[in-house]
Amino acid sequence: MTCPICAKDSDPEYSPFCSRRCADVDLGRWLNGSYAIPAVAPEDLEEAAEELAKETRRPH
């Protein structure tokens, strides 16, 4: 397996990375938002907001 950051052979100690440096580079990318999970379509968000609003208005 190769390191996803630099393509060198991975080191079992830092798997799947080759070194602490590459592991830290990957962590930094997650923390600063370089990696992102795609959001759902805005229509779906509006529907969800409407459903949530309905739920909060119902007596429990």
PDB file of N, CA, C and O in Angstrom, chain B, residues numbered from 101:
ATOM      1  N   MET B 101       0.849  -1.171   0.000  1.00  0.00           N
ATOM      2  CA  MET B 101       0.000   0.000   0.000  1.00  0.00           C
ATOM      3  C   MET B 101       0.900   1.241   0.000  1.00  0.00           C
ATOM      4  O   MET B 101       1.960   1.254   0.627  1.00  0.00           O
ATOM      5  N   THR B 102       0.467   2.266  -0.703  1.00  0.00           N
ATOM      6  CA  THR B 102       1.248   3.498  -0.740  1.00  0.00           C
ATOM      7  C   THR B 102       0.565   4.587   0.082  1.00  0.00           C
ATOM      8  O   THR B 102      -0.648   4.567   0.292  1.00  0.00           O
ATOM      9  N   CYS B 103       1.356   5.511   0.527  1.00  0.00           N
ATOM     10  CA  CYS B 103       0.878   6.648   1.316  1.00  0.00           C
ATOM     11  C   CYS B 103      -0.035   7.511   0.441  1.00  0.00           C
ATOM     12  O   CYS B 103       0.342   7.855  -0.679  1.00  0.00           O
ATOM     13  N   PRO B 104      -1.219   7.865   0.927  1.00  0.00           N
ATOM     14  CA  PRO B 104      -2.129   8.688   0.133  1.00  0.00           C
ATOM     15  C   PRO B 104      -1.656  10.139  -0.032  1.00  0.00           C
ATOM     16  O   PRO B 104      -2.197  10.869  -0.863  1.00  0.00           O
ATOM     17  N   ILE B 105      -0.675  10.555   0.733  1.00  0.00           N
ATOM     18  CA  ILE B 105      -0.180  11.929   0.640  1.00  0.00           C
ATOM     19  C   ILE B 105       0.983  12.028  -0.344  1.00  0.00           C
ATOM     20  O   ILE B 105       0.978  12.889  -1.224  1.00  0.00           O
ATOM     21  N   CYS B 106       1.988  11.147  -0.200  1.00  0.00           N
ATOM     22  CA  CYS B 106       3.198  11.294  -1.020  1.00  0.00           C
ATOM     23  C   CYS B 106       3.493  10.093  -1.925  1.00  0.00           C
ATOM     24  O   CYS B 106       4.439  10.136  -2.712  1.00  0.00           O
ATOM     25  N   ALA B 107       2.708   9.037  -1.826  1.00  0.00           N
ATOM     26  CA  ALA B 107       2.834   7.832  -2.656  1.00  0.00           C
ATOM     27  C   ALA B 107       4.047   6.960  -2.345  1.00  0.00           C
ATOM     28  O   ALA B 107       4.346   6.047  -3.115  1.00  0.00           O
ATOM     29  N   LYS B 108       4.755   7.209  -1.243  1.00  0.00           N
ATOM     30  CA  LYS B 108       5.826   6.304  -0.804  1.00  0.00           C
ATOM     31  C   LYS B 108       5.176   5.081  -0.158  1.00  0.00           C
ATOM     32  O   LYS B 108       3.981   5.093   0.137  1.00  0.00           O
ATOM     33  N   ASP B 109       5.959   4.030   0.061  1.00  0.00           N
ATOM     34  CA  ASP B 109       5.436   2.854   0.752  1.00  0.00           C
ATOM     35  C   ASP B 109       4.994   3.236   2.156  1.00  0.00           C
ATOM     36  O   ASP B 109       5.678   3.993   2.845  1.00  0.00           O
ATOM     37  N   SER B 110       3.845   2.708   2.579  1.00  0.00           N
ATOM     38  CA  SER B 110       3.352   3.048   3.913  1.00  0.00           C
ATOM     39  C   SER B 110       4.141   2.300   4.982  1.00  0.00           C
ATOM     40  O   SER B 110       4.723   1.245   4.732  1.00  0.00           O
ATOM     41  N   ASP B 111       4.143   2.877   6.173  1.00  0.00           N
ATOM     42  CA  ASP B 111       4.832   2.302   7.330  1.00  0.00           C
ATOM     43  C   ASP B 111       3.746   1.774   8.265  1.00  0.00           C
ATOM     44  O   ASP B 111       2.821   2.514   8.599  1.00  0.00           O
ATOM     45  N   PRO B 112       3.834   0.512   8.696  1.00  0.00           N
ATOM     46  CA  PRO B 112       2.795  -0.043   9.579  1.00  0.00           C
ATOM     47  C   PRO B 112       2.544   0.807  10.829  1.00  0.00           C
ATOM     48  O   PRO B 112       1.427   0.828  11.346  1.00  0.00           O
ATOM     49  N   GLU B 113       3.547   1.491  11.304  1.00  0.00           N
ATOM     50  CA  GLU B 113       3.388   2.334  12.501  1.00  0.00           C
ATOM     51  C   GLU B 113       2.455   3.518  12.232  1.00  0.00           C
ATOM     52  O   GLU B 113       1.763   3.972  13.143  1.00  0.00           O
ATOM     53  N   TYR B 114       2.428   4.022  10.998  1.00  0.00           N
ATOM     54  CA  TYR B 114       1.620   5.193  10.651  1.00  0.00           C
ATOM     55  C   TYR B 114       0.551   4.876   9.612  1.00  0.00           C
ATOM     56  O   TYR B 114      -0.007   5.786   8.999  1.00  0.00           O
ATOM     57  N   SER B 115       0.266   3.600   9.412  1.00  0.00           N
ATOM     58  CA  SER B 115      -0.646   3.155   8.360  1.00  0.00           C
ATOM     59  C   SER B 115      -1.922   3.983   8.328  1.00  0.00           C
ATOM     60  O   SER B 115      -2.509   4.227   9.382  1.00  0.00           O
ATOM     61  N   PRO B 116      -2.360   4.412   7.188  1.00  0.00           N
ATOM     62  CA  PRO B 116      -1.904   4.110   5.833  1.00  0.00           C
ATOM     63  C   PRO B 116      -0.824   5.056   5.329  1.00  0.00           C
ATOM     64  O   PRO B 116      -0.502   5.048   4.141  1.00  0.00           O
ATOM     65  N   PHE B 117      -0.265   5.862   6.206  1.00  0.00           N
ATOM     66  CA  PHE B 117       0.737   6.855   5.802  1.00  0.00           C
ATOM     67  C   PHE B 117       2.154   6.289   5.923  1.00  0.00           C
ATOM     68  O   PHE B 117       2.366   5.228   6.510  1.00  0.00           O
ATOM     69  N   CYS B 118       3.110   7.014   5.360  1.00  0.00           N
ATOM     70  CA  CYS B 118       4.505   6.553   5.416  1.00  0.00           C
ATOM     71  C   CYS B 118       5.238   7.120   6.622  1.00  0.00           C
ATOM     72  O   CYS B 118       6.265   6.579   7.033  1.00  0.00           O
ATOM     73  N   SER B 119       4.721   8.204   7.195  1.00  0.00           N
ATOM     74  CA  SER B 119       5.416   8.871   8.292  1.00  0.00           C
ATOM     75  C   SER B 119       4.440   9.706   9.114  1.00  0.00           C
ATOM     76  O   SER B 119       3.292   9.922   8.724  1.00  0.00           O
ATOM     77  N   ARG B 120       4.919  10.159  10.236  1.00  0.00           N
ATOM     78  CA  ARG B 120       4.128  11.058  11.088  1.00  0.00           C
ATOM     79  C   ARG B 120       3.824  12.350  10.336  1.00  0.00           C
ATOM     80  O   ARG B 120       2.737  12.911  10.476  1.00  0.00           O
ATOM     81  N   ARG B 121       4.773  12.818   9.547  1.00  0.00           N
ATOM     82  CA  ARG B 121       4.594  14.048   8.783  1.00  0.00           C
ATOM     83  C   ARG B 121       3.378  13.944   7.859  1.00  0.00           C
ATOM     84  O   ARG B 121       2.524  14.830   7.852  1.00  0.00           O
ATOM     85  N   CYS B 122       3.303  12.862   7.080  1.00  0.00           N
ATOM     86  CA  CYS B 122       2.179  12.698   6.158  1.00  0.00           C
ATOM     87  C   CYS B 122       0.857  12.532   6.913  1.00  0.00           C
ATOM     88  O   CYS B 122      -0.177  13.027   6.466  1.00  0.00           O
ATOM     89  N   ALA B 123       0.887  11.843   8.046  1.00  0.00           N
ATOM     90  CA  ALA B 123      -0.315  11.718   8.865  1.00  0.00           C
ATOM     91  C   ALA B 123      -0.767  13.092   9.357  1.00  0.00           C
ATOM     92  O   ALA B 123      -1.962  13.388   9.373  1.00  0.00           O
ATOM     93  N   ASP B 124       0.185  13.923   9.754  1.00  0.00           N
ATOM     94  CA  ASP B 124      -0.144  15.277  10.214  1.00  0.00           C
ATOM     95  C   ASP B 124      -0.645  16.158   9.079  1.00  0.00           C
ATOM     96  O   ASP B 124      -1.534  16.984   9.284  1.00  0.00           O
ATOM     97  N   VAL B 125      -0.083  15.992   7.882  1.00  0.00           N
ATOM     98  CA  VAL B 125      -0.563  16.745   6.714  1.00  0.00           C
ATOM     99  C   VAL B 125      -2.032  16.396   6.473  1.00  0.00           C
ATOM    100  O   VAL B 125      -2.853  17.285   6.244  1.00  0.00           O
ATOM    101  N   ASP B 126      -2.362  15.104   6.524  1.00  0.00           N
ATOM    102  CA  ASP B 126      -3.740  14.666   6.309  1.00  0.00           C
ATOM    103  C   ASP B 126      -4.669  15.238   7.384  1.00  0.00           C
ATOM    104  O   ASP B 126      -5.753  15.728   7.070  1.00  0.00           O
ATOM    105  N   LEU B 127      -4.249  15.175   8.639  1.00  0.00           N
ATOM    106  CA  LEU B 127      -5.051  15.729   9.726  1.00  0.00           C
ATOM    107  C   LEU B 127      -5.272  17.224   9.519  1.00  0.00           C
ATOM    108  O   LEU B 127      -6.383  17.719   9.705  1.00  0.00           O
ATOM    109  N   GLY B 128      -4.229  17.939   9.137  1.00  0.00           N
ATOM    110  CA  GLY B 128      -4.350  19.371   8.876  1.00  0.00           C
ATOM    111  C   GLY B 128      -5.354  19.669   7.778  1.00  0.00           C
ATOM    112  O   GLY B 128      -6.098  20.647   7.862  1.00  0.00           O
ATOM    113  N   ARG B 129      -5.379  18.839   6.756  1.00  0.00           N
ATOM    114  CA  ARG B 129      -6.346  19.031   5.672  1.00  0.00           C
ATOM    115  C   ARG B 129      -7.768  18.844   6.163  1.00  0.00           C
ATOM    116  O   ARG B 129      -8.670  19.574   5.750  1.00  0.00           O
ATOM    117  N   TRP B 130      -7.980  17.863   7.050  1.00  0.00           N
ATOM    118  CA  TRP B 130      -9.317  17.680   7.610  1.00  0.00           C
ATOM    119  C   TRP B 130      -9.700  18.873   8.474  1.00  0.00           C
ATOM    120  O   TRP B 130     -10.821  19.375   8.388  1.00  0.00           O
ATOM    121  N   LEU B 131      -8.767  19.323   9.306  1.00  0.00           N
ATOM    122  CA  LEU B 131      -9.084  20.396  10.244  1.00  0.00           C
ATOM    123  C   LEU B 131      -9.325  21.742   9.575  1.00  0.00           C
ATOM    124  O   LEU B 131     -10.122  22.540  10.067  1.00  0.00           O
ATOM    125  N   ASN B 132      -8.645  22.008   8.451  1.00  0.00           N
ATOM    126  CA  ASN B 132      -8.866  23.310   7.810  1.00  0.00           C
ATOM    127  C   ASN B 132      -9.955  23.269   6.753  1.00  0.00           C
ATOM    128  O   ASN B 132     -10.218  24.275   6.095  1.00  0.00           O
ATOM    129  N   GLY B 133     -10.596  22.109   6.582  1.00  0.00           N
ATOM    130  CA  GLY B 133     -11.726  22.015   5.672  1.00  0.00           C
ATOM    131  C   GLY B 133     -11.373  21.687   4.235  1.00  0.00           C
ATOM    132  O   GLY B 133     -12.226  21.808   3.355  1.00  0.00           O
ATOM    133  N   SER B 134     -10.144  21.276   3.971  1.00  0.00           N
ATOM    134  CA  SER B 134      -9.781  20.906   2.604  1.00  0.00           C
ATOM    135  C   SER B 134     -10.549  19.679   2.138  1.00  0.00           C
ATOM    136  O   SER B 134     -10.851  19.540   0.952  1.00  0.00           O
ATOM    137  N   TYR B 135     -10.860  18.796   3.067  1.00  0.00           N
ATOM    138  CA  TYR B 135     -11.681  17.638   2.753  1.00  0.00           C
ATOM    139  C   TYR B 135     -13.092  17.971   3.227  1.00  0.00           C
ATOM    140  O   TYR B 135     -13.272  18.580   4.281  1.00  0.00           O
ATOM    141  N   ALA B 136     -14.068  17.579   2.460  1.00  0.00           N
ATOM    142  CA  ALA B 136     -15.442  17.828   2.868  1.00  0.00           C
ATOM    143  C   ALA B 136     -16.336  16.703   2.372  1.00  0.00           C
ATOM    144  O   ALA B 136     -16.072  16.087   1.340  1.00  0.00           O
ATOM    145  N   ILE B 137     -17.367  16.456   3.106  1.00  0.00           N
ATOM    146  CA  ILE B 137     -18.363  15.476   2.704  1.00  0.00           C
ATOM    147  C   ILE B 137     -19.450  16.243   1.960  1.00  0.00           C
ATOM    148  O   ILE B 137     -19.939  17.254   2.463  1.00  0.00           O
ATOM    149  N   PRO B 138     -19.834  15.787   0.782  1.00  0.00           N
ATOM    150  CA  PRO B 138     -20.851  16.511   0.003  1.00  0.00           C
ATOM    151  C   PRO B 138     -22.152  16.667   0.781  1.00  0.00           C
ATOM    152  O   PRO B 138     -22.589  15.749   1.474  1.00  0.00           O
ATOM    153  N   ALA B 139     -22.753  17.825   0.657  1.00  0.00           N
ATOM    154  CA  ALA B 139     -24.019  18.110   1.329  1.00  0.00           C
ATOM    155  C   ALA B 139     -25.175  17.621   0.464  1.00  0.00           C
ATOM    156  O   ALA B 139     -25.022  17.394  -0.736  1.00  0.00           O
ATOM    157  N   VAL B 140     -26.321  17.467   1.094  1.00  0.00           N
ATOM    158  CA  VAL B 140     -27.518  17.093   0.354  1.00  0.00           C
ATOM    159  C   VAL B 140     -28.050  18.317  -0.383  1.00  0.00           C
ATOM    160  O   VAL B 140     -27.670  19.449  -0.084  1.00  0.00           O
ATOM    161  N   ALA B 141     -28.911  18.084  -1.325  1.00  0.00           N
ATOM    162  CA  ALA B 141     -29.464  19.170  -2.134  1.00  0.00           C
ATOM    163  C   ALA B 141     -30.223  20.169  -1.255  1.00  0.00           C
ATOM    164  O   ALA B 141     -30.826  19.774  -0.257  1.00  0.00           O
ATOM    165  N   PRO B 142     -30.201  21.456  -1.613  1.00  0.00           N
ATOM    166  CA  PRO B 142     -30.911  22.468  -0.815  1.00  0.00           C
ATOM    167  C   PRO B 142     -32.400  22.171  -0.643  1.00  0.00           C
ATOM    168  O   PRO B 142     -32.976  22.482   0.399  1.00  0.00           O
ATOM    169  N   GLU B 143     -33.027  21.571  -1.657  1.00  0.00           N
ATOM    170  CA  GLU B 143     -34.453  21.235  -1.531  1.00  0.00           C
ATOM    171  C   GLU B 143     -34.666  20.283  -0.362  1.00  0.00           C
ATOM    172  O   GLU B 143     -35.622  20.428   0.401  1.00  0.00           O
ATOM    173  N   ASP B 144     -33.774  19.313  -0.226  1.00  0.00           N
ATOM    174  CA  ASP B 144     -33.885  18.370   0.873  1.00  0.00           C
ATOM    175  C   ASP B 144     -33.716  19.067   2.218  1.00  0.00           C
ATOM    176  O   ASP B 144     -34.376  18.709   3.194  1.00  0.00           O
ATOM    177  N   LEU B 145     -32.841  20.052   2.271  1.00  0.00           N
ATOM    178  CA  LEU B 145     -32.630  20.789   3.516  1.00  0.00           C
ATOM    179  C   LEU B 145     -33.866  21.604   3.877  1.00  0.00           C
ATOM    180  O   LEU B 145     -34.244  21.680   5.046  1.00  0.00           O
ATOM    181  N   GLU B 146     -34.497  22.217   2.872  1.00  0.00           N
ATOM    182  CA  GLU B 146     -35.704  22.988   3.132  1.00  0.00           C
ATOM    183  C   GLU B 146     -36.822  22.085   3.644  1.00  0.00           C
ATOM    184  O   GLU B 146     -37.550  22.449   4.568  1.00  0.00           O
ATOM    185  N   GLU B 147     -36.953  20.900   3.033  1.00  0.00           N
ATOM    186  CA  GLU B 147     -37.946  19.939   3.483  1.00  0.00           C
ATOM    187  C   GLU B 147     -37.685  19.523   4.924  1.00  0.00           C
ATOM    188  O   GLU B 147     -38.609  19.454   5.734  1.00  0.00           O
ATOM    189  N   ALA B 148     -36.444  19.252   5.234  1.00  0.00           N
ATOM    190  CA  ALA B 148     -36.080  18.841   6.583  1.00  0.00           C
ATOM    191  C   ALA B 148     -36.371  19.956   7.583  1.00  0.00           C
ATOM    192  O   ALA B 148     -36.846  19.692   8.688  1.00  0.00           O
ATOM    193  N   ALA B 149     -36.091  21.194   7.203  1.00  0.00           N
ATOM    194  CA  ALA B 149     -36.356  22.333   8.092  1.00  0.00           C
ATOM    195  C   ALA B 149     -37.851  22.474   8.341  1.00  0.00           C
ATOM    196  O   ALA B 149     -38.273  22.761   9.461  1.00  0.00           O
ATOM    197  N   GLU B 150     -38.650  22.274   7.301  1.00  0.00           N
ATOM    198  CA  GLU B 150     -40.107  22.359   7.462  1.00  0.00           C
ATOM    199  C   GLU B 150     -40.609  21.258   8.399  1.00  0.00           C
ATOM    200  O   GLU B 150     -41.440  21.513   9.270  1.00  0.00           O
ATOM    201  N   GLU B 151     -40.103  20.037   8.219  1.00  0.00           N
ATOM    202  CA  GLU B 151     -40.500  18.933   9.086  1.00  0.00           C
ATOM    203  C   GLU B 151     -40.109  19.203  10.533  1.00  0.00           C
ATOM    204  O   GLU B 151     -40.878  18.924  11.453  1.00  0.00           O
ATOM    205  N   LEU B 152     -38.920  19.744  10.730  1.00  0.00           N
ATOM    206  CA  LEU B 152     -38.468  20.060  12.084  1.00  0.00           C
ATOM    207  C   LEU B 152     -39.357  21.129  12.706  1.00  0.00           C
ATOM    208  O   LEU B 152     -39.699  21.047  13.885  1.00  0.00           O
ATOM    209  N   ALA B 153     -39.731  22.134  11.913  1.00  0.00           N
ATOM    210  CA  ALA B 153     -40.604  23.189  12.414  1.00  0.00           C
ATOM    211  C   ALA B 153     -41.954  22.612  12.821  1.00  0.00           C
ATOM    212  O   ALA B 153     -42.517  23.013  13.839  1.00  0.00           O
ATOM    213  N   LYS B 154     -42.478  21.673  12.031  1.00  0.00           N
ATOM    214  CA  LYS B 154     -43.751  21.036  12.366  1.00  0.00           C
ATOM    215  C   LYS B 154     -43.628  20.266  13.684  1.00  0.00           C
ATOM    216  O   LYS B 154     -44.519  20.323  14.532  1.00  0.00           O
ATOM    217  N   GLU B 155     -42.522  19.552  13.842  1.00  0.00           N
ATOM    218  CA  GLU B 155     -42.308  18.762  15.057  1.00  0.00           C
ATOM    219  C   GLU B 155     -42.242  19.642  16.296  1.00  0.00           C
ATOM    220  O   GLU B 155     -42.764  19.270  17.348  1.00  0.00           O
ATOM    221  N   THR B 156     -41.612  20.798  16.187  1.00  0.00           N
ATOM    222  CA  THR B 156     -41.457  21.667  17.365  1.00  0.00           C
ATOM    223  C   THR B 156     -42.754  22.359  17.732  1.00  0.00           C
ATOM    224  O   THR B 156     -42.912  22.803  18.869  1.00  0.00           O
ATOM    225  N   ARG B 157     -43.701  22.463  16.780  1.00  0.00           N
ATOM    226  CA  ARG B 157     -44.984  23.106  17.076  1.00  0.00           C
ATOM    227  C   ARG B 157     -45.979  22.149  17.689  1.00  0.00           C
ATOM    228  O   ARG B 157     -46.944  22.589  18.314  1.00  0.00           O
ATOM    229  N   ARG B 158     -45.775  20.843  17.530  1.00  0.00           N
ATOM    230  CA  ARG B 158     -46.694  19.844  18.081  1.00  0.00           C
ATOM    231  C   ARG B 158     -46.527  19.748  19.599  1.00  0.00           C
ATOM    232  O   ARG B 158     -45.405  19.749  20.106  1.00  0.00           O
ATOM    233  N   PRO B 159     -47.642  19.665  20.315  1.00  0.00           N
ATOM    234  CA  PRO B 159     -47.523  19.463  21.776  1.00  0.00           C
ATOM    235  C   PRO B 159     -47.057  18.040  22.050  1.00  0.00           C
ATOM    236  O   PRO B 159     -47.443  17.110  21.342  1.00  0.00           O
ATOM    237  N   HIS B 160     -46.243  17.871  23.057  1.00  0.00           N
ATOM    238  CA  HIS B 160     -45.703  16.552  23.409  1.00  0.00           C
ATOM    239  C   HIS B 160     -46.421  15.947  24.541  1.00  0.00           C
ATOM    240  O   HIS B 160     -46.090  14.838  24.961  1.00  0.00           O
TER     241      HIS B 160
END
